């Protein structure tokens, strides 16, 4: 009888973990989509150069954005189950996707005055407890060079691409 209760508790926790985790994930994706639409005016490129259209640069600064997304009970269970048989852990891919997109959004929000963000890079890592076998959280760090141009028309002719210093 005690074994049946233990199995029942496990199934209930697994079910609750799935629905709560899925609800949180859906809400987060909705928030990400809304903020991406709002911040679409700030282009982000991974190139180190840009087309010099003759506008004067007003300011250049390093901008960063960080995000840590934790796993839920159901995804941890899927990870441990998949670890037995091997293969890709698809349940953790959404964690990494959400962390990367959130980090880029936070970087853009930190540079609302910028006209463009160049040389954007994303670093990721997993955060574990010292004794844990499964990853507990995924961290993403996005950074780049934000450039703001002076308002007004270009004051010199357009030249070739030039590297950003």
Kinemage of the C-alpha trace (Angstrom):
@kinemage 1
@onewidth
@group {chain A} dominant
@subgroup {mainchain}
@vectorlist {calphas} color= white
{ca unk a 1} P 0.000 0.000 0.000
{ca unk a 2} L 2.846 2.386 0.823
{ca unk a 3} L 4.388 1.679 -2.586
{ca unk a 4} L 1.127 2.606 -4.289
{ca unk a 5} L 0.994 5.865 -2.344
{ca unk a 6} L 4.599 6.654 -3.309
{ca unk a 7} L 3.859 5.980 -6.977
{ca unk a 8} L 0.702 8.100 -6.732
{ca unk a 9} L 2.610 11.003 -5.184
{ca unk a 10} L 5.252 10.704 -7.922
{ca unk a 11} L 2.629 10.745 -10.698
{ca unk a 12} L 0.807 13.712 -9.125
{ca unk a 13} L 4.061 15.685 -8.756
{ca unk a 14} L 5.034 14.833 -12.325
{ca unk a 15} L 1.635 15.943 -13.655
{ca unk a 16} L 1.594 19.153 -11.625
{ca unk a 17} L 5.198 19.828 -12.678
{ca unk a 18} L 4.264 19.425 -16.331
{ca unk a 19} L 1.255 21.759 -16.235
{ca unk a 20} L 2.849 24.437 -14.053
{ca unk a 21} L 6.093 24.373 -16.039
{ca unk a 22} L 4.234 24.487 -19.359
{ca unk a 23} L 2.083 27.421 -18.204
{ca unk a 24} L 5.131 29.396 -17.066
{ca unk a 25} L 6.943 28.611 -20.325
{ca unk a 26} L 3.976 29.741 -22.463
{ca unk a 27} L 3.668 33.004 -20.505
{ca unk a 28} L 7.382 33.650 -20.860
{ca unk a 29} L 7.287 33.038 -24.624
{ca unk a 30} L 4.339 35.461 -24.936
{ca unk a 31} L 6.318 38.083 -23.027
{ca unk a 32} L 9.374 37.466 -25.215
{ca unk a 33} L 7.352 37.808 -28.438
{ca unk a 34} L 5.725 41.065 -27.280
{ca unk a 35} L 9.054 42.594 -26.228
{ca unk a 36} L 10.802 41.424 -29.416
{ca unk a 37} L 8.113 43.190 -31.462
{ca unk a 38} L 8.518 46.363 -29.385
{ca unk a 39} L 12.339 46.374 -29.663
{ca unk a 40} L 12.548 45.370 -33.315
{ca unk a 41} L 13.728 48.888 -34.267
{ca unk a 42} L 17.163 48.241 -32.723
{ca unk a 43} L 19.026 45.951 -35.135
{ca unk a 44} L 21.479 43.490 -33.627
{ca unk a 45} L 24.204 41.999 -35.811
{ca unk a 46} L 27.119 39.727 -35.093
{ca unk a 47} L 29.384 41.484 -37.596
{ca unk a 48} L 32.290 43.652 -36.509
{ca unk a 49} L 31.802 46.114 -39.373
{ca unk a 50} L 28.966 48.282 -40.593
{ca unk a 51} L 28.219 50.358 -43.668
{ca unk a 52} L 29.406 53.888 -43.035
{ca unk a 53} L 26.588 56.018 -44.400
{ca unk a 54} L 28.206 59.283 -43.375
{ca unk a 55} L 26.403 59.782 -40.081
{ca unk a 56} L 28.464 60.993 -37.156
{ca unk a 57} L 28.765 58.645 -34.197
{ca unk a 58} L 27.442 60.191 -31.010
{ca unk a 59} L 28.298 57.441 -28.524
{ca unk a 60} L 29.679 53.916 -28.367
{ca unk a 61} L 29.315 51.654 -25.360
{ca unk a 62} L 29.420 48.035 -24.293
{ca unk a 63} L 25.967 46.690 -23.469
{ca unk a 64} L 25.127 43.410 -21.762
{ca unk a 65} L 22.090 41.361 -20.908
{ca unk a 66} L 21.894 38.351 -18.584
{ca unk a 67} L 19.233 35.704 -18.099
{ca unk a 68} L 18.993 32.577 -15.962
{ca unk a 69} L 16.184 30.114 -16.680
{ca unk a 70} L 15.585 27.206 -14.307
{ca unk a 71} L 14.285 23.761 -15.110
{ca unk a 72} L 11.068 22.376 -13.705
{ca unk a 73} L 10.280 18.999 -12.148
{ca unk a 74} L 8.941 17.472 -15.373
{ca unk a 75} L 11.925 18.531 -17.505
{ca unk a 76} L 14.314 17.214 -14.879
{ca unk a 77} L 12.492 13.873 -14.972
{ca unk a 78} L 12.713 13.776 -18.789
{ca unk a 79} L 16.417 14.601 -18.572
{ca unk a 80} L 17.100 11.733 -16.169
{ca unk a 81} L 14.999 9.341 -18.283
{ca unk a 82} L 16.794 10.396 -21.476
{ca unk a 83} L 20.161 10.062 -19.763
{ca unk a 84} L 19.526 6.333 -19.311
{ca unk a 85} L 19.055 5.743 -23.043
{ca unk a 86} L 21.207 8.557 -24.405
{ca unk a 87} L 20.435 11.060 -27.108
{ca unk a 88} L 19.392 14.665 -27.437
{ca unk a 89} L 17.579 16.237 -24.494
{ca unk a 90} L 14.879 18.165 -26.362
{ca unk a 91} L 13.181 19.273 -23.149
{ca unk a 92} L 16.192 21.473 -22.291
{ca unk a 93} L 16.318 23.138 -25.723
{ca unk a 94} L 13.452 25.458 -24.805
{ca unk a 95} L 15.359 26.518 -21.666
{ca unk a 96} L 18.366 27.493 -23.764
{ca unk a 97} L 16.192 29.236 -26.367
{ca unk a 98} L 14.347 31.243 -23.728
{ca unk a 99} L 17.575 32.189 -21.926
{ca unk a 100} L 19.262 33.387 -25.129
{ca unk a 101} L 16.287 35.397 -26.328
{ca unk a 102} L 15.737 36.917 -22.876
{ca unk a 103} L 19.424 37.917 -22.635
{ca unk a 104} L 19.280 39.625 -26.051
{ca unk a 105} L 16.093 41.455 -25.051
{ca unk a 106} L 17.648 42.655 -21.797
{ca unk a 107} L 20.706 43.831 -23.737
{ca unk a 108} L 18.445 45.792 -26.111
{ca unk a 109} L 16.495 47.258 -23.182
{ca unk a 110} L 19.799 48.449 -21.685
{ca unk a 111} L 20.597 50.325 -24.905
{ca unk a 112} L 17.356 52.038 -25.902
{ca unk a 113} L 19.275 55.105 -27.178
{ca unk a 114} L 21.345 52.996 -29.582
{ca unk a 115} L 20.722 52.906 -33.319
{ca unk a 116} L 22.471 49.556 -33.813
{ca unk a 117} L 24.252 46.886 -31.759
{ca unk a 118} L 27.329 45.411 -33.435
{ca unk a 119} L 29.523 42.404 -32.705
{ca unk a 120} L 26.860 40.756 -30.542
{ca unk a 121} L 27.915 37.539 -28.858
{ca unk a 122} L 26.066 35.087 -26.621
{ca unk a 123} L 27.758 32.925 -23.995
{ca unk a 124} L 25.850 30.122 -22.288
{ca unk a 125} L 26.518 27.897 -19.305
{ca unk a 126} L 24.676 25.500 -17.035
{ca unk a 127} L 24.421 25.998 -13.300
{ca unk a 128} L 24.434 22.874 -11.131
{ca unk a 129} L 24.481 22.131 -7.469
{ca unk a 130} L 27.791 20.673 -6.404
{ca unk a 131} L 26.341 17.199 -5.914
{ca unk a 132} L 23.580 17.372 -8.545
{ca unk a 133} L 23.701 15.144 -11.597
{ca unk a 134} L 21.145 17.174 -13.545
{ca unk a 135} L 21.491 20.798 -14.638
{ca unk a 136} L 19.404 23.067 -12.432
{ca unk a 137} L 19.534 26.263 -14.532
{ca unk a 138} L 20.767 27.621 -17.844
{ca unk a 139} L 22.493 31.001 -17.979
{ca unk a 140} L 22.944 33.203 -21.050
{ca unk a 141} L 25.025 36.361 -21.355
{ca unk a 142} L 24.567 38.559 -24.434
{ca unk a 143} L 26.957 41.440 -25.081
{ca unk a 144} L 27.756 43.784 -27.923
{ca unk a 145} L 28.775 47.290 -28.946
{ca unk a 146} L 25.897 49.775 -28.990
{ca unk a 147} L 26.309 52.701 -31.372
{ca unk a 148} L 24.190 55.846 -31.339
{ca unk a 149} L 24.456 58.269 -34.243
{ca unk a 150} L 24.003 62.037 -34.063
{ca unk a 151} L 20.626 63.113 -35.383
{ca unk a 152} L 20.528 64.755 -38.775
{ca unk a 153} L 21.581 63.995 -42.324
{ca unk a 154} L 24.979 62.524 -43.211
{ca unk a 155} L 27.676 65.189 -43.424
{ca unk a 156} L 30.201 63.316 -45.534
{ca unk a 157} L 30.004 61.011 -48.535
{ca unk a 158} L 29.378 57.321 -48.069
{ca unk a 159} L 32.590 55.284 -47.849
{ca unk a 160} L 33.416 51.584 -47.760
{ca unk a 161} L 32.733 49.336 -44.800
{ca unk a 162} L 34.944 50.208 -41.904
{ca unk a 163} L 35.750 48.174 -38.797
{ca unk a 164} L 34.475 49.256 -35.425
{ca unk a 165} L 37.270 50.071 -32.992
